[in-house]
């Protein structure tokens, strides 16, 4: 019930305190742990690069720094569903789950982008009609958010339906594929709720300040 990294850490502590190495001797931990260390080093580069690419694409989409930052700040909250689902499934963090979280971050960003675009379009229509103020802003937010409920529910249903066979499947490679799918299945519960409730509220605060 433990991950490889914690076991190797205990081994290193035990060896450092109980084993005296002679001059010219060295120890190396190989096998799956060596592969895990290499993959972790790559993830340390891939994850920040992925986040930077997402932020760059968001800025190209909106052309505004505050709206791009808003989507990026909501990503950690959108990933909470994946973290809790890993806990319920008794999965440890691994390279496979890291890949799943990267994919989930992209889907969560897409949810936020579509929601924000609908909110902006609804608010622009209100302004074209000569309406402004707190009441008009709230009406635009309600209209924009409600328009996304049915498409978002359909998107979530399709993604979950496609991932459940991978999550529950058996056979060669299933132990890896299930850990890739698990974060996305859990994230499909938190990411849509976040985009439906948190992003409209944050957008209202951003526009009300003006």
Buried (B, 14 or more C-beta within 10 A) or exposed (E): EEBBBEEBEEEEEEEEEEEEEEEEEEEEBEEEBEEBBEBEEEBEEBBEEBBEEBBEBBBEBBEBEEBBEBBBEBBEBBBBBBBBBBEEBEBEBBBBBBBBBBBBBBBBBBBBBBBBBBBBBBBEEBEEEEBEEEEBBBBBBEBBBEBBEEEBEEBBEEBBEEBEEBBEEEEEEBEBBBBBBBBBBBBBBBBBBBBBEBBBEBBBEEBEEE
